[in-house]
C-alpha cells in the first residue's frame, strides 16, 4: 500500500517591511514546509532564500511597515512554488537586474553580494517580473524530493 504525500493548504504571509519581521516569516514558512512534506534540508534552504529576498526588499527596495512583502507558496506534484512580491522602485528594479545577473559565484573578497547567488543556487528555477502597477514578483520553484 502506498502512502499519500502530505498535503498543505497554500500559504500566504504578509511580512511587515522591517528586518525584525523577517525571522517570523521564515519560521512560518518552515512550519508550512514540514506540513507539506519537505525535508529539513529543503526547509532550511528555502528559509534562507526567503530571508535573503525579504532582507533585500527592506534594505534595497520599497518595503516598509506601510508596504509589506507578500509571500505566497503552494505545493503541486512534489514542487514548491513561491511568489515573493513587493512594490517596486527604481532601486528594486536594479536589484531585479542584479538577481538576473547573479549566476556566477561572488567575489570572495567582497563582503556583500553572496545572497542573490545563494538564492539562485538553492532553487531549481527563478523568474523575475514587474507588473503594470510596478510590483516586483520573484517566482521560485524547488522540488521537494532530491
TORVO-936047 format. One record per residue: residue number from 1; chain; x, y negated, z of N, C-alpha, C, O in turn. Coordinates in Angstrom, 3 decimals, m for minus. Layout:
rec pos NUM, unit A, nu X, nv Y, nw Z, cau X, cav Y, caw Z, cu X, cv Y, cw Z, ou X, ov Y, ow Z
...
END
This chain:
rec pos 1, unit A, nu 0.842, nv 1.179, nw 0.000, cau 0.000, cav 0.000, caw 0.000, cu 0.886, cv m1.240, cw 0.000, ou 1.762, ov m1.370, ow 0.855
rec pos 2, unit A, nu 0.673, nv m2.147, nw m0.939, cau 1.498, cav m3.355, caw m0.993, cu 0.917, cv m4.442, cw m0.099, ou m0.295, ov m4.569, ow 0.074
rec pos 3, unit A, nu 1.818, nv m5.201, nw 0.448, cau 1.421, cav m6.270, caw 1.342, cu 1.255, cv m7.566, cw 0.549, ou 2.121, ov m7.911, ow m0.256
rec pos 4, unit A, nu 0.166, nv m8.278, nw 0.764, cau m0.065, cav m9.539, caw 0.060, cu 0.863, cv m10.614, cw 0.612, ou 1.186, ov m10.636, ow 1.800
rec pos 5, unit A, nu 1.273, nv m11.490, nw m0.268, cau 2.122, cav m12.608, caw 0.144, cu 1.322, cv m13.547, cw 1.045, ou 0.117, ov m13.710, ow 0.851
rec pos 6, unit A, nu 1.979, nv m14.165, nw 2.026, cau 1.284, cav m15.119, caw 2.887, cu 0.716, cv m16.267, cw 2.059, ou 1.271, ov m16.637, ow 1.024
rec pos 7, unit A, nu m0.374, nv m16.812, nw 2.519, cau m0.983, cav m17.935, caw 1.829, cu m0.927, cv m19.160, cw 2.728, ou m1.119, ov m19.063, ow 3.941
rec pos 8, unit A, nu m0.673, nv m20.272, nw 2.144, cau m0.684, cav m21.535, caw 2.872, cu m1.459, cv m22.548, cw 2.041, ou m1.237, ov m22.684, ow 0.838
rec pos 9, unit A, nu m2.360, nv m23.247, nw 2.692, cau m3.083, cav m24.312, caw 2.003, cu m2.078, cv m25.373, cw 1.566, ou m1.028, ov m25.517, ow 2.191
rec pos 10, unit A, nu m2.378, nv m26.114, nw 0.511, cau m1.465, cav m27.187, caw 0.101, cu m1.175, cv m28.135, cw 1.267, ou m2.005, ov m28.332, ow 2.156
rec pos 11, unit A, nu 0.004, nv m28.703, nw 1.235, cau 0.467, cav m29.607, caw 2.289, cu 0.441, cv m31.040, cw 1.782, ou 0.797, ov m31.312, ow 0.636
rec pos 12, unit A, nu 0.023, nv m31.939, nw 2.636, cau 0.065, cav m33.367, caw 2.338, cu 0.573, cv m34.075, cw 3.588, ou m0.024, ov m33.966, ow 4.659
rec pos 13, unit A, nu 1.677, nv m34.800, nw 3.446, cau 2.271, cav m35.520, caw 4.567, cu 2.443, cv m36.980, cw 4.157, ou 2.943, ov m37.278, ow 3.072
rec pos 14, unit A, nu 2.028, nv m37.871, nw 5.028, cau 2.293, cav m39.293, caw 4.850, cu 3.400, cv m39.657, cw 5.819, ou 3.243, ov m39.521, ow 7.032
rec pos 15, unit A, nu 4.521, nv m40.120, nw 5.284, cau 5.698, cav m40.426, caw 6.089, cu 5.836, cv m41.942, cw 6.169, ou 6.094, ov m42.602, ow 5.162
rec pos 16, unit A, nu 5.662, nv m42.492, nw 7.379, cau 5.888, cav m43.930, caw 7.543, cu 7.285, cv m44.221, cw 7.018, ou 8.211, ov m43.450, ow 7.269
rec pos 17, unit A, nu 7.446, nv m45.292, nw 6.312, cau 8.719, cav m45.593, caw 5.658, cu 9.787, cv m46.072, cw 6.619, ou 10.369, ov m47.141, ow 6.432
rec pos 18, unit A, nu 10.047, nv m45.275, nw 7.657, cau 11.108, cav m45.581, caw 8.617, cu 11.980, cv m44.351, cw 8.795, ou 11.520, ov m43.224, ow 8.611
rec pos 19, unit A, nu 13.223, nv m44.564, nw 9.150, cau 14.126, cav m43.418, caw 9.357, cu 13.669, cv m42.553, cw 10.521, ou 13.929, ov m41.350, ow 10.520
rec pos 20, unit A, nu 12.995, nv m43.128, nw 11.519, cau 12.504, cav m42.352, caw 12.664, cu 11.434, cv m41.340, cw 12.269, ou 11.278, ov m40.317, ow 12.936
rec pos 21, unit A, nu 10.702, nv m41.608, nw 11.202, cau 9.608, cav m40.732, caw 10.787, cu 10.082, cv m39.525, cw 9.994, ou 9.353, ov m38.539, ow 9.887
rec pos 22, unit A, nu 11.269, nv m39.578, nw 9.445, cau 11.748, cav m38.522, caw 8.551, cu 11.890, cv m37.164, cw 9.252, ou 11.464, ov m36.160, ow 8.681
rec pos 23, unit A, nu 12.466, nv m37.081, nw 10.459, cau 12.570, cav m35.755, caw 11.102, cu 11.212, cv m35.091, cw 11.348, ou 11.104, ov m33.868, ow 11.263
rec pos 24, unit A, nu 10.180, nv m35.878, nw 11.650, cau 8.841, cav m35.295, caw 11.842, cu 8.338, cv m34.682, cw 10.534, ou 7.720, ov m33.618, ow 10.537
rec pos 25, unit A, nu 8.605, nv m35.354, nw 9.431, cau 8.190, cav m34.823, caw 8.122, cu 8.918, cv m33.519, cw 7.839, ou 8.321, ov m32.565, ow 7.339
rec pos 26, unit A, nu 10.196, nv m33.477, nw 8.154, cau 10.983, cav m32.260, caw 7.927, cu 10.433, cv m31.102, cw 8.761, ou 10.315, ov m29.982, ow 8.265
rec pos 27, unit A, nu 10.098, nv m31.367, nw 10.018, cau 9.534, cav m30.305, caw 10.875, cu 8.193, cv m29.812, cw 10.335, ou 7.934, ov m28.609, ow 10.313
rec pos 28, unit A, nu 7.347, nv m30.736, nw 9.902, cau 6.045, cav m30.341, caw 9.339, cu 6.229, cv m29.479, cw 8.100, ou 5.544, ov m28.471, ow 7.928
rec pos 29, unit A, nu 7.157, nv m29.879, nw 7.237, cau 7.433, cav m29.094, caw 6.041, cu 7.950, cv m27.704, cw 6.410, ou 7.517, ov m26.710, ow 5.827
rec pos 30, unit A, nu 8.865, nv m27.628, nw 7.366, cau 9.424, cav m26.333, caw 7.777, cu 8.348, cv m25.403, cw 8.317, ou 8.335, ov m24.215, ow 7.995
rec pos 31, unit A, nu 7.441, nv m25.937, nw 9.139, cau 6.347, cav m25.114, caw 9.676, cu 5.460, cv m24.604, cw 8.551, ou 5.061, ov m23.440, ow 8.542
rec pos 32, unit A, nu 5.158, nv m25.472, nw 7.616, cau 4.326, cav m25.088, caw 6.477, cu 5.022, cv m24.027, cw 5.625, ou 4.392, ov m23.060, ow 5.198
rec pos 33, unit A, nu 6.321, nv m24.207, nw 5.377, cau 7.068, cav m23.237, caw 4.570, cu 7.076, cv m21.853, cw 5.224, ou 6.977, ov m20.843, ow 4.528
rec pos 34, unit A, nu 7.192, nv m21.797, nw 6.544, cau 7.138, cav m20.492, caw 7.234, cu 5.797, cv m19.813, cw 6.981, ou 5.746, ov m18.614, ow 6.706
rec pos 35, unit A, nu 4.707, nv m20.583, nw 7.075, cau 3.376, cav m20.024, caw 6.798, cu 3.256, cv m19.550, cw 5.349, ou 2.527, ov m18.604, ow 5.049
rec pos 36, unit A, nu 3.985, nv m20.224, nw 4.459, cau 3.945, cav m19.883, caw 3.035, cu 4.843, cv m18.700, cw 2.689, ou 4.836, ov m18.226, ow 1.553
rec pos 37, unit A, nu 5.616, nv m18.220, nw 3.666, cau 6.461, cav m17.056, caw 3.431, cu 7.887, cv m17.361, cw 3.013, ou 8.596, ov m16.467, ow 2.549
rec pos 38, unit A, nu 8.322, nv m18.602, nw 3.167, cau 9.700, cav m18.964, caw 2.800, cu 10.679, cv m18.412, cw 3.830, ou 10.367, ov m18.318, ow 5.017
rec pos 39, unit A, nu 11.851, nv m18.053, nw 3.361, cau 12.913, cav m17.601, caw 4.279, cu 13.450, cv m18.799, cw 5.056, ou 13.205, ov m19.949, ow 4.692
rec pos 40, unit A, nu 14.183, nv m18.517, nw 6.127, cau 14.802, cav m19.596, caw 6.898, cu 15.751, cv m20.401, cw 6.018, ou 15.805, ov m21.626, ow 6.134
rec pos 41, unit A, nu 16.490, nv m19.742, nw 5.152, cau 17.444, cav m20.440, caw 4.282, cu 16.732, cv m21.413, cw 3.343, ou 17.145, ov m22.564, ow 3.203
rec pos 42, unit A, nu 15.678, nv m20.951, nw 2.712, cau 14.940, cav m21.818, caw 1.793, cu 14.283, cv m22.957, cw 2.558, ou 14.241, ov m24.087, ow 2.073
rec pos 43, unit A, nu 13.777, nv m22.673, nw 3.733, cau 13.181, cav m23.718, caw 4.559, cu 14.215, cv m24.784, cw 4.928, ou 13.918, ov m25.978, ow 4.880
rec pos 44, unit A, nu 15.422, nv m24.361, nw 5.295, cau 16.485, cav m25.331, caw 5.627, cu 16.871, cv m26.151, cw 4.398, ou 17.044, ov m27.367, ow 4.488
rec pos 45, unit A, nu 17.006, nv m25.494, nw 3.265, cau 17.394, cav m26.200, caw 2.039, cu 16.346, cv m27.237, cw 1.640, ou 16.692, ov m28.379, ow 1.338
rec pos 46, unit A, nu 15.080, nv m26.854, nw 1.637, cau 14.035, cav m27.799, caw 1.266, cu 13.869, cv m28.884, cw 2.334, ou 13.514, ov m30.018, ow 2.011
rec pos 47, unit A, nu 14.119, nv m28.551, nw 3.582, cau 14.108, cav m29.572, caw 4.631, cu 15.169, cv m30.617, cw 4.390, ou 14.920, ov m31.809, ow 4.564
rec pos 48, unit A, nu 16.358, nv m30.181, nw 3.988, cau 17.435, cav m31.115, caw 3.670, cu 17.071, cv m31.974, cw 2.464, ou 17.350, ov m33.173, ow 2.447
rec pos 49, unit A, nu 16.456, nv m31.373, nw 1.468, cau 16.039, cav m32.100, caw 0.263, cu 15.053, cv m33.213, cw 0.632, ou 15.224, ov m34.360, ow 0.219
rec pos 50, unit A, nu 14.033, nv m32.872, nw 1.402, cau 13.027, cav m33.862, caw 1.790, cu 13.649, cv m34.950, cw 2.660, ou 13.331, ov m36.129, ow 2.504
rec pos 51, unit A, nu 14.524, nv m34.562, nw 3.565, cau 15.207, cav m35.547, caw 4.409, cu 15.991, cv m36.524, cw 3.551, ou 15.901, ov m37.736, ow 3.747
rec pos 52, unit A, nu 16.752, nv m36.012, nw 2.612, cau 17.576, cav m36.871, caw 1.754, cu 16.713, cv m37.817, cw 0.922, ou 17.009, ov m39.009, ow 0.839
rec pos 53, unit A, nu 15.657, nv m37.302, nw 0.308, cau 14.816, cav m38.145, caw m0.538, cu 14.059, cv m39.192, cw 0.280, ou 13.923, ov m40.333, ow m0.163
rec pos 54, unit A, nu 13.568, nv m38.829, nw 1.455, cau 12.879, cav m39.800, caw 2.309, cu 13.855, cv m40.864, cw 2.822, ou 13.538, ov m42.053, ow 2.820
rec pos 55, unit A, nu 15.041, nv m40.433, nw 3.258, cau 16.039, cav m41.406, caw 3.715, cu 16.392, cv m42.385, cw 2.598, ou 16.513, ov m43.585, ow 2.843
rec pos 56, unit A, nu 16.557, nv m41.880, nw 1.373, cau 16.859, cav m42.757, caw 0.249, cu 15.717, cv m43.727, cw m0.026, ou 15.957, ov m44.888, ow m0.357
rec pos 57, unit A, nu 14.475, nv m43.262, nw 0.108, cau 13.323, cav m44.137, caw m0.106, cu 13.314, cv m45.280, cw 0.907, ou 12.970, ov m46.413, ow 0.570
rec pos 58, unit A, nu 13.695, nv m44.976, nw 2.149, cau 13.737, cav m46.004, caw 3.196, cu 14.929, cv m46.930, cw 3.001, ou 14.783, ov m48.150, ow 3.067
rec pos 59, unit A, nu 16.108, nv m46.360, nw 2.761, cau 17.327, cav m47.161, caw 2.689, cu 17.466, cv m47.929, cw 1.380, ou 18.014, ov m49.032, ow 1.375
rec pos 60, unit A, nu 16.984, nv m47.377, nw 0.276, cau 17.236, cav m47.977, caw m1.037, cu 15.975, cv m48.336, cw m1.802, ou 16.050, ov m49.012, ow m2.828
rec pos 61, unit A, nu 14.845, nv m47.908, nw m1.334, cau 13.622, cav m48.107, caw m2.099, cu 12.663, cv m49.062, cw m1.439, ou 13.067, ov m49.951, ow m0.689
rec pos 62, unit A, nu 11.396, nv m48.876, nw m1.720, cau 10.352, cav m49.778, caw m1.255, cu 9.663, cv m49.265, cw 0.002, ou 8.765, ov m49.929, ow 0.519
rec pos 63, unit A, nu 10.062, nv m48.096, nw 0.509, cau 9.375, cav m47.514, caw 1.657, cu 9.523, cv m48.408, cw 2.881, ou 10.587, ov m48.964, ow 3.152
rec pos 64, unit A, nu 8.415, nv m48.526, nw 3.611, cau 8.379, cav m49.290, caw 4.857, cu 7.188, cv m48.771, cw 5.651, ou 6.472, ov m47.882, ow 5.190
rec pos 65, unit A, nu 6.975, nv m49.323, nw 6.842, cau 5.813, cav m48.868, caw 7.611, cu 4.525, cv m49.110, cw 6.839, ou 3.582, ov m48.325, ow 6.942
rec pos 66, unit A, nu 4.479, nv m50.186, nw 6.070, cau 3.286, cav m50.500, caw 5.285, cu 3.250, cv m49.750, cw 3.948, ou 2.200, ov m49.670, ow 3.311
rec pos 67, unit A, nu 4.391, nv m49.204, nw 3.526, cau 4.481, cav m48.494, caw 2.242, cu 5.081, cv m47.116, cw 2.487, ou 6.286, ov m46.930, ow 2.322
rec pos 68, unit A, nu 4.262, nv m46.154, nw 2.877, cau 4.786, cav m44.827, caw 3.230, cu 5.246, cv m44.018, cw 2.023, ou 4.927, ov m44.327, ow 0.875
rec pos 69, unit A, nu 6.000, nv m42.981, nw 2.325, cau 6.384, cav m41.971, caw 1.355, cu 5.345, cv m40.861, cw 1.470, ou 4.968, ov m40.476, ow 2.577
rec pos 70, unit A, nu 4.894, nv m40.360, nw 0.363, cau 3.894, cav m39.283, caw 0.358, cu 4.553, cv m38.004, cw m0.129, ou 5.271, ov m38.002, ow m1.128
rec pos 71, unit A, nu 4.302, nv m36.919, nw 0.586, cau 4.840, cav m35.616, caw 0.211, cu 3.665, cv m34.663, cw 0.012, ou 2.814, ov m34.510, ow 0.888
rec pos 72, unit A, nu 3.638, nv m34.034, nw m1.141, cau 2.630, cav m33.027, caw m1.446, cu 3.367, cv m31.742, cw m1.800, ou 4.361, ov m31.773, ow m2.526
rec pos 73, unit A, nu 2.886, nv m30.613, nw m1.290, cau 3.533, cav m29.337, caw m1.597, cu 2.469, cv m28.254, cw m1.732, ou 1.418, ov m28.295, ow m1.093
rec pos 74, unit A, nu 2.779, nv m27.300, nw m2.575, cau 1.910, cav m26.137, caw m2.731, cu 2.770, cv m24.965, cw m3.182, ou 3.875, ov m25.140, ow m3.696
rec pos 75, unit A, nu 2.235, nv m23.770, nw m2.978, cau 2.903, cav m22.560, caw m3.442, cu 1.993, cv m21.904, cw m4.468, ou 0.802, ov m21.709, ow m4.229
rec pos 76, unit A, nu 2.570, nv m21.570, nw m5.604, cau 1.843, cav m20.855, caw m6.646, cu 2.787, cv m19.832, cw m7.261, ou 3.879, ov m20.177, ow m7.713
rec pos 77, unit A, nu 2.366, nv m18.583, nw m7.275, cau 3.146, cav m17.489, caw m7.887, cu 4.580, cv m17.432, cw m7.379, ou 5.514, ov m17.234, ow m8.156
rec pos 78, unit A, nu 4.752, nv m17.606, nw m6.063, cau 6.080, cav m17.486, caw m5.474, cu 6.994, cv m18.675, cw m5.684, ou 8.200, ov m18.578, ow m5.460
rec pos 79, unit A, nu 6.430, nv m19.809, nw m6.114, cau 7.220, cav m21.020, caw m6.346, cu 6.639, cv m22.159, cw m5.511, ou 5.432, ov m22.400, ow m5.522
rec pos 80, unit A, nu 7.506, nv m22.845, nw m4.797, cau 7.108, cav m24.051, caw m4.079, cu 7.235, cv m25.218, cw m5.048, ou 8.281, ov m25.414, ow m5.666
rec pos 81, unit A, nu 6.173, nv m25.980, nw m5.175, cau 6.199, cav m27.205, caw m5.965, cu 5.943, cv m28.362, cw m5.011, ou 4.984, ov m28.342, ow m4.240
rec pos 82, unit A, nu 6.807, nv m29.371, nw m5.071, cau 6.659, cav m30.538, caw m4.202, cu 6.717, cv m31.805, cw m5.031, ou 7.470, ov m31.900, ow m6.000
rec pos 83, unit A, nu 5.917, nv m32.769, nw m4.639, cau 5.987, cav m34.128, caw m5.173, cu 6.325, cv m35.047, cw m4.025, ou 5.692, ov m34.991, ow m2.971
rec pos 84, unit A, nu 7.306, nv m35.885, nw m4.220, cau 7.635, cav m36.943, caw m3.281, cu 7.351, cv m38.233, cw m4.030, ou 7.899, ov m38.470, ow m5.107
rec pos 85, unit A, nu 6.481, nv m39.075, nw m3.449, cau 6.037, cav m40.283, caw m4.148, cu 6.228, cv m41.511, cw m3.267, ou 6.062, ov m41.466, ow m2.048
rec pos 86, unit A, nu 6.579, nv m42.600, nw m3.923, cau 6.629, cav m43.888, caw m3.239, cu 6.488, cv m45.001, cw m4.249, ou 6.706, ov m44.803, ow m5.445
rec pos 87, unit A, nu 6.120, nv m46.175, nw m3.763, cau 6.046, cav m47.349, caw m4.632, cu 7.450, cv m47.685, cw m5.083, ou 8.353, ov m47.834, ow m4.260
rec pos 88, unit A, nu 7.635, nv m47.803, nw m6.364, cau 8.969, cav m48.033, caw m6.908, cu 9.300, cv m49.517, cw m6.956, ou 8.421, ov m50.367, ow m7.096
rec pos 89, unit A, nu 10.576, nv m49.803, nw m6.837, cau 11.105, cav m51.147, caw m7.018, cu 12.219, cv m51.032, cw m8.045, ou 12.548, ov m49.930, ow m8.484
rec pos 90, unit A, nu 12.796, nv m52.153, nw m8.429, cau 13.945, cav m52.084, caw m9.339, cu 15.063, cv m51.256, cw m8.720, ou 15.734, ov m50.499, ow m9.421
rec pos 91, unit A, nu 15.275, nv m51.394, nw m7.386, cau 16.298, cav m50.591, caw m6.711, cu 15.977, cv m49.115, cw m6.843, ou 16.861, ov m48.309, ow m7.135
rec pos 92, unit A, nu 14.735, nv m48.760, nw m6.634, cau 14.345, cav m47.357, caw m6.674, cu 14.472, cv m46.811, cw m8.088, ou 14.802, ov m45.639, ow m8.272
rec pos 93, unit A, nu 14.214, nv m47.644, nw m9.087, cau 14.410, cav m47.185, caw m10.451, cu 15.887, cv m46.898, cw m10.694, ou 16.238, ov m45.974, ow m11.428
rec pos 94, unit A, nu 16.754, nv m47.705, nw m10.066, cau 18.183, cav m47.423, caw m10.124, cu 18.508, cv m46.118, cw m9.439, ou 19.363, ov m45.365, ow m9.904
rec pos 95, unit A, nu 17.833, nv m45.843, nw m8.336, cau 18.021, cav m44.582, caw m7.625, cu 17.556, cv m43.409, cw m8.484, ou 18.189, ov m42.353, ow m8.489
rec pos 96, unit A, nu 16.456, nv m43.588, nw m9.206, cau 15.984, cav m42.526, caw m10.109, cu 17.047, cv m42.237, cw m11.161, ou 17.285, ov m41.078, ow m11.500
rec pos 97, unit A, nu 17.686, nv m43.278, nw m11.678, cau 18.776, cav m43.084, caw m12.640, cu 19.941, cv m42.354, cw m12.001, ou 20.542, ov m41.476, ow m12.620
rec pos 98, unit A, nu 20.265, nv m42.712, nw m10.766, cau 21.347, cav m42.024, caw m10.047, cu 20.989, cv m40.561, cw m9.832, ou 21.849, ov m39.686, ow m9.931
rec pos 99, unit A, nu 19.728, nv m40.298, nw m9.540, cau 19.267, cav m38.925, caw m9.348, cu 19.430, cv m38.125, cw m10.637, ou 19.878, ov m36.979, ow m10.610
rec pos 100, unit A, nu 19.070, nv m38.729, nw m11.752, cau 19.216, cav m38.043, caw m13.042, cu 20.676, cv m37.750, cw m13.341, ou 21.000, ov m36.733, ow m13.954
rec pos 101, unit A, nu 21.557, nv m38.645, nw m12.906, cau 22.983, cav m38.502, caw m13.204, cu 23.718, cv m37.605, cw m12.206, ou 24.872, ov m37.246, ow m12.439
rec pos 102, unit A, nu 23.078, nv m37.245, nw m11.120, cau 23.755, cav m36.503, caw m10.048, cu 23.875, cv m35.019, cw m10.376, ou 23.343, ov m34.172, ow m9.658
rec pos 103, unit A, nu 24.567, nv m34.715, nw m11.451, cau 24.709, cav m33.326, caw m11.882, cu 26.103, cv m32.772, cw m11.620, ou 26.301, ov m31.558, ow m11.673
rec pos 104, unit A, nu 27.053, nv m33.623, nw m11.345, cau 28.429, cav m33.181, caw m11.074, cu 28.739, cv m33.397, cw m9.593, ou 28.170, ov m34.291, ow m8.967
rec pos 105, unit A, nu 29.632, nv m32.589, nw m9.032, cau 29.993, cav m32.792, caw m7.620, cu 30.501, cv m34.219, cw m7.392, ou 31.211, ov m34.770, ow m8.234
rec pos 106, unit A, nu 30.135, nv m34.814, nw m6.248, cau 30.558, cav m36.184, caw m5.967, cu 32.050, cv m36.255, cw m5.652, ou 32.685, ov m35.246, ow m5.346
rec pos 107, unit A, nu 32.583, nv m37.446, nw m5.731, cau 33.978, cav m37.710, caw m5.383, cu 34.162, cv m37.432, cw m3.890, ou 33.482, ov m38.038, ow m3.063
rec pos 108, unit A, nu 35.064, nv m36.535, nw m3.542, cau 35.260, cav m36.172, caw m2.134, cu 35.802, cv m37.334, cw m1.314, ou 35.663, ov m37.335, ow m0.090
rec pos 109, unit A, nu 36.416, nv m38.324, nw m1.958, cau 36.950, cav m39.475, caw m1.231, cu 35.860, cv m40.489, cw m0.893, ou 36.054, ov m41.350, ow m0.035
rec pos 110, unit A, nu 34.722, nv m40.389, nw m1.561, cau 33.626, cav m41.323, caw m1.322, cu 32.785, cv m40.824, cw m0.153, ou 32.441, ov m39.644, ow m0.089
rec pos 111, unit A, nu 32.455, nv m41.721, nw 0.770, cau 31.660, cav m41.330, caw 1.942, cu 30.182, cv m41.184, cw 1.629, ou 29.447, ov m40.597, ow 2.422
rec pos 112, unit A, nu 29.732, nv m41.694, nw 0.510, cau 28.317, cav m41.632, caw 0.145, cu 28.176, cv m40.906, cw m1.191, ou 29.163, ov m40.614, ow m1.867
rec pos 113, unit A, nu 26.934, nv m40.623, nw m1.552, cau 26.689, cav m40.075, caw m2.875, cu 26.576, cv m38.559, cw m2.938, ou 26.426, ov m38.000, ow m4.024
rec pos 114, unit A, nu 26.645, nv m37.891, nw m1.810, cau 26.545, cav m36.429, caw m1.822, cu 25.095, cv m35.933, cw m1.812, ou 24.795, ov m34.854, ow m2.323
rec pos 115, unit A, nu 24.221, nv m36.718, nw m1.236, cau 22.846, cav m36.282, caw m1.021, cu 22.094, cv m35.940, cw m2.286, ou 21.434, ov m34.903, ow m2.348
rec pos 116, unit A, nu 22.180, nv m36.789, nw m3.296, cau 21.432, cav m36.531, caw m4.523, cu 21.972, cv m35.314, cw m5.259, ou 21.215, ov m34.585, ow m5.900
rec pos 117, unit A, nu 23.274, nv m35.094, nw m5.169, cau 23.860, cav m33.885, caw m5.743, cu 23.311, cv m32.650, cw m5.016, ou 22.982, ov m31.648, ow m5.651
rec pos 118, unit A, nu 23.213, nv m32.726, nw m3.679, cau 22.669, cav m31.605, caw m2.906, cu 21.204, cv m31.345, cw m3.253, ou 20.778, ov m30.194, ow m3.348
rec pos 119, unit A, nu 20.445, nv m32.409, nw m3.440, cau 19.039, cav m32.235, caw m3.833, cu 18.977, cv m31.396, cw m5.105, ou 18.230, ov m30.420, ow m5.173
rec pos 120, unit A, nu 19.749, nv m31.769, nw m6.095, cau 19.760, cav m31.013, caw m7.361, cu 20.253, cv m29.583, cw m7.164, ou 19.756, ov m28.659, ow m7.806
rec pos 121, unit A, nu 21.231, nv m29.401, nw m6.277, cau 21.812, cav m28.073, caw m6.065, cu 20.837, cv m27.130, cw m5.350, ou 20.875, ov m25.921, ow m5.577
rec pos 122, unit A, nu 19.974, nv m27.664, nw m4.499, cau 19.103, cav m26.822, caw m3.680, cu 17.750, cv m26.506, cw m4.302, ou 17.011, ov m25.688, ow m3.756
rec pos 123, unit A, nu 17.403, nv m27.122, nw m5.419, cau 16.128, cav m26.815, caw m6.059, cu 16.384, cv m26.245, cw m7.452, ou 17.466, ov m26.402, ow m8.018
rec pos 124, unit A, nu 15.378, nv m25.588, nw m7.982, cau 15.512, cav m24.982, caw m9.310, cu 15.230, cv m25.976, cw m10.426, ou 15.764, ov m25.841, ow m11.527
rec pos 125, unit A, nu 14.394, nv m26.976, nw m10.153, cau 14.016, cav m27.924, caw m11.194, cu 13.642, cv m29.255, cw m10.555, ou 13.007, ov m29.288, ow m9.501
rec pos 126, unit A, nu 14.037, nv m30.351, nw m11.195, cau 13.714, cav m31.707, caw m10.743, cu 13.197, cv m32.497, cw m11.929, ou 13.805, ov m32.483, ow m12.999
rec pos 127, unit A, nu 12.081, nv m33.186, nw m11.749, cau 11.564, cav m34.115, caw m12.750, cu 11.317, cv m35.449, cw m12.053, ou 10.788, ov m35.486, ow m10.942
rec pos 128, unit A, nu 11.701, nv m36.540, nw m12.706, cau 11.576, cav m37.875, caw m12.124, cu 10.777, cv m38.729, cw m13.090, ou 11.096, ov m38.805, ow m14.276
rec pos 129, unit A, nu 9.734, nv m39.374, nw m12.574, cau 8.909, cav m40.210, caw m13.432, cu 8.432, cv m41.441, cw m12.683, ou 8.403, ov m41.469, ow m11.453
rec pos 130, unit A, nu 8.064, nv m42.446, nw m13.439, cau 7.391, cav m43.636, caw m12.918, cu 6.044, cv m43.712, cw m13.611, ou 5.961, ov m43.566, ow m14.831
rec pos 131, unit A, nu 4.987, nv m43.940, nw m12.842, cau 3.684, cav m44.060, caw m13.485, cu 3.398, cv m45.522, cw m13.824, ou 4.226, ov m46.398, ow m13.572
rec pos 132, unit A, nu 2.231, nv m45.776, nw m14.392, cau 1.874, cav m47.124, caw m14.843, cu 1.795, cv m48.119, cw m13.688, ou 1.966, ov m49.320, ow m13.895
rec pos 133, unit A, nu 1.535, nv m47.629, nw m12.469, cau 1.455, cav m48.527, caw m11.301, cu 2.826, cv m48.792, cw m10.688, ou 2.942, ov m49.563, ow m9.735
rec pos 134, unit A, nu 3.859, nv m48.160, nw m11.228, cau 5.198, cav m48.357, caw m10.682, cu 5.566, cv m47.357, cw m9.608, ou 6.616, ov m47.484, ow m8.978
rec pos 135, unit A, nu 4.718, nv m46.363, nw m9.389, cau 5.010, cav m45.362, caw m8.366, cu 6.079, cv m44.396, cw m8.869, ou 6.017, ov m43.913, ow m9.999
rec pos 136, unit A, nu 7.049, nv m44.126, nw m8.020, cau 8.090, cav m43.151, caw m8.322, cu 7.602, cv m41.779, cw m7.875, ou 7.122, ov m41.619, ow m6.753
rec pos 137, unit A, nu 7.725, nv m40.801, nw m8.747, cau 7.336, cav m39.420, caw m8.426, cu 8.525, cv m38.522, cw m8.728, ou 9.019, ov m38.473, ow m9.855
rec pos 138, unit A, nu 8.973, nv m37.813, nw m7.699, cau 10.013, cav m36.801, caw m7.880, cu 9.334, cv m35.456, cw m7.683, ou 8.833, ov m35.155, ow m6.599
rec pos 139, unit A, nu 9.322, nv m34.656, nw m8.729, cau 8.678, cav m33.339, caw m8.696, cu 9.773, cv m32.279, cw m8.597, ou 10.695, ov m32.242, ow m9.411
rec pos 140, unit A, nu 9.656, nv m31.422, nw m7.587, cau 10.654, cav m30.385, caw m7.323, cu 10.007, cv m29.013, cw m7.397, ou 8.842, ov m28.842, ow m7.038
rec pos 141, unit A, nu 10.777, nv m28.038, nw m7.867, cau 10.325, cav m26.645, caw m7.881, cu 11.432, cv m25.765, cw m7.331, ou 12.611, ov m25.958, ow m7.632
rec pos 142, unit A, nu 11.027, nv m24.782, nw m6.511, cau 12.002, cav m23.820, caw m5.970, cu 11.301, cv m22.490, cw m5.751, ou 10.216, ov m22.438, ow m5.172
rec pos 143, unit A, nu 11.923, nv m21.420, nw m6.214, cau 11.388, cav m20.076, caw m5.989, cu 11.545, cv m19.706, cw m4.519, ou 12.566, ov m19.999, ow m3.897
rec pos 144, unit A, nu 10.523, nv m19.061, nw m3.978, cau 10.570, cav m18.630, caw m2.580, cu 11.519, cv m17.458, cw m2.392, ou 12.162, ov m17.338, ow m1.349
rec pos 145, unit A, nu 11.607, nv m16.599, nw m3.390, cau 12.458, cav m15.395, caw m3.279, cu 13.739, cv m15.596, cw m4.076, ou 13.731, ov m16.183, ow m5.158
rec pos 146, unit A, nu 14.821, nv m15.106, nw m3.528, cau 16.129, cav m15.173, caw m4.213, cu 16.722, cv m13.811, cw m4.277, ou 17.818, ov m13.640, ow m4.810
END
